[in-house]
Amino acid sequence: MFGELVPQGGGDPVPLLKKKLLIGRRDSCDIALQFPNVSSRHCELELVDGYWLVRDLGSSNGTKVNGVRVRAKWIMPGDELAVAKHRYKIDYNLAAGAPPPPPLQEDDADLGTSLLEKAGLLKRRTERAPGRPGGRGENLNGQSPAPHGQNDPTRDWDSVDDDDDL
């Protein structure tokens, strides 16, 4: 056994029996969590150089480490891993004198940034300069927005101005 996941709401610990484990709702997963908010292939755990690494597999409800949503992150002993809303404490032993885990290639802190925004093709309305129309409080004509239900509340992006360099 390479460690265990201890459910934070009570229940039996889940042993980590292999060095690479698939977590998801499917019965074919190494750790099957039969909850509707867990994706069929939610995330994977991998033991690398004595440290557990979690990778989200594009799940709908996310994977969090210590309350922060991540794509990939090293998990230290005692950290909290949340698969959707199901929280577990990871318990495993580090080898004495083990070097720290290597840095990850992926930037975990930018989950709220779309690829279009990263490419400079879109920017959030909330990032506009003060007094510039098009912010949350006014439309492009400088007027208050239409009453609730007349605008699409999911639209939170503006195209980059034509004069911006791409």
N, C-alpha and C positions, 0 to 999 in steps of 0.2 A: 504494500500500500504506500502511495506517495503523498498522502495527506487526506483531508476530508473537508467537505462543505457542511457546516453546521447551520441548519435552518434557524433564523432569528425569531420566528414565530412559534418555535417549538417543533418537535418531530425528531425522527431518527437522523443522525448524521449520514451523509452520502459519501462513501469511500471513493477516493480517486485512485483507481486500480491500474490505469494505463498512463503512459506519458503523453498521450494525445487523446482528448475526449471531446466528442460532439454533444452539445446540450441543445435540446429542442423538444417539441411536442410529439414528434414521431416515435413510435415504438422502436424503430431501428436506431435511434440515437443511443449513445453510450449512457447518457443520463437523460431519461425521458421525464419531462415535467408536463403532466397532463392538465394544463390550464389553457383556457382559450386565449389569454393574452400573451402566451409564449408562442413564438414563431415555430414553424415545423423544423427548421434548422436555425436556431437562434444565435448561438455563439459556440466557440470552441476554446478549450483550455489546452495548453501545451506546456510541458515541463522542459525548460531549456536551461542548461547549465545550472541546475538546482533551483531555478525560480519558475513560478507559474506565470504564463502569459495568457491573457484573455483577448480574443478577437471577436468582435461582433460580426455576424455574417449577413448584415443588411436587414436585421430584424425590424419589425414594425414598431415595437414598444421599447427598444433600446436595451443596452447593457450598461450598467453603472458600476464604478468602483468608488467606494466611499462617497456616494451621492452624486458623482460627476459622470455624465454620460461620456462614453469612450467608444472609439473604433478598435483600438488596441492599447493594452496597458499591462505593465508588469504588476502582479499582485503580490504584496508582501504578506507574511504570516500575520494574521489578525485583521487584515483588511476586510471590508464588507463588499461582497459581489452581489449586485442585483440583476436578476434575469427578469425583464419586465418589472413587475412590482414584487417579485419574490426574492427576499434578501437572505443571504448566507454569509457566515463568517468563514474565511478560509483558514484552515489550520494545517501547517506543515512545518517541518524542521529544515532550516538552512544548514548547509555544511559549515563547520567551523572554518573561519578564515576565507569564506567564499568571496570572490570579487563581486562588486556590484553588477547588476545586469547591464548589458550594452544598451545604448540609446536606441530608441525605435526610429525607424525611417519615416513613419507616418506622423503627421502633426495631429495630436488628439484634441487640441483645444479649439478647433475650428468647425465643429459639427454644425453650427448655425450658419455657416457660410456656403452658399450655393456655388457650383462650378462656374456659373455665369458671373457671379460677383467676384470670384477669385480671378477670373480672366479680365476683369475690368469692364465687362459689358453691361452690368447692372449695378445699381447701388441702392441701399435702403433709403426710404424717405426720411427716416429719423436721423440720417447722417447729413442732411442738407444744412447749409449755413443758416443762421438765424435770420429771419425776415424774408427769406426766399420762399416764394409760393410753392405749394406742393407738399408741405410738411403735414403732420397729422392733423393740425387744427384748421387747415384751409385747403381749397382745391387750387388748381393752376390759375384760376381767375382771381385768387385772393379772397374767395367767398367761403363761408362755412359750408361743410359738406351737407349733402342731402340727408333727410331724416333716415333713421335706421331702416334697413331693408331695401333701400333704393340703390345703394352702392354695394359692390361685392366686398364683404368684409375680409375675404381671404387675400385680396390683392394688396400686397405690401411692398411692391417693387415699382421703380420707375426706370425707364430706359436711360442710358447715358446720353447726355446732350450731344448733338451732332458735332459741336466744336471740340469735344474731348478727344484726346489722342487715344487710339486703341493700340 
